Amino acid sequence: PHRPQVRASALHASKTLAKLAPPLLRAADGAVGAALLPAIVASCKNKSNVLVQTVAIRALVHVLAACGWAEGAAPLPNSFDGETRLFVADFAGKKWRAKASLDSDAERSDVDPCE
């Protein structure tokens, strides 16, 4: 298993990529976003480290928005496994809206939490 700080930094990098280059995540029917999501979802569900879980939720918010999957704006890829699909489908509605409203530049969300 990876150290929590490494995992948090990787999740932060995914979030930053989603914020700075949304077209990259959307390309090829969201292939890059879809590749990132299983690890992000696993970290969202892992309650053993609050830092990792918090950074994962922020990454999920931005990846879903970048790919157009937030609030059902675009259909989820068929490539998702059942567990990822269920989690994302549930999160992409009201939970996404609530979390997206909390993620602001004012709370240093663009700073790697491990720096």
N, C-alpha and C positions, 0 to 999 in steps of 0.2 A: 504494500500500500504506500501511496505517496504521502509525504508530509502535508499537513493541512495548509501550510503557507504556500507550498508549490501549487497545490490544487486551487487555492484562492487566487493566486496570480494568474494561472491559466484561465480560470473563469473570467477574471477581470479582462484579460486579453480578448476573450471571445466577445465580451460586452463592448469593448472599445472598437473592435472590428465591426460589430453590428452598427454602432453609432456612426463610425467614420466612412464605412463603405457598404451601405445597404445593398447597392446593385450587385456587389460581389456575392452576398449571401443569397440573393434572389435568382442569380443566374442558373441556368439549366434546371428550371423548376425548383429552385431552392436547394440544390444539392449540397452546398456548403452549410447552409443553415441546418439542413436535415442531418448532416454528418456531426454537427456540434451538439444537437439536442439530446441524444441518449446520455452523454456524460453530464450535461447540465441538469437534466431531469434527475439522474441518480444522485447528484449532489444536492438538489432541492429536497429530495426525500430523506437524505441522510441527516438525522437529527443529532448525531454525535458531536458535531462541531458547528456552533452557531455562526462563526465567521464564514465558513465555507458555505453554509446554507444561505446566509444572507447575500453573499456575493453571487451565488448561483441563481437566486431569485431575480436579482437585478440583471444578470446576464440573460436569463430567460425572457424577461420583459422586453429587452432590446432586440434579441434575436427574433422573437415572435413579431415585433413591430417591423423590423427590417424585411422580413420575408412576407409580410402581409397576412400572417396567420393569426394576429390578434383580433379578438372579437369576431371571428369567422369571416374576415375580409376575403380570404382566399382558402381553398380547401387544403387540408393537411395532406402531405405526400403519402402515398400508399406504402412507401418503404419503411414507415415507422412500425416498430414492433407494437404489439397490443398494449403493453404497459406504458410505453412512451406516448402512444396515441391517446390513451385514456387520460393520462396526467395532463398532457398539453391541451386536449379538448376541454377538460374541466377548468384549467387555469386560464385559458385564452378568453374567457368571458368576463364575468364580474371581478374575478380575482385579478386579472390582468389590469383592468381599469383602476382598481384600488392601488395596486403596487406601482403602476406607472405614475400615478399622481404623487406618490411618495418619493420617487427617484428624481432628485433635483441636483443641479450643480452646486447649490448652496450647501448640501451636506457632503461635499467632497467625494461624490460618487465617481468622479473621473480619476481619482487618485488610487493607485494600486494599494489595497489595504495592507499589504505586507511590506511596504516601503517605509 
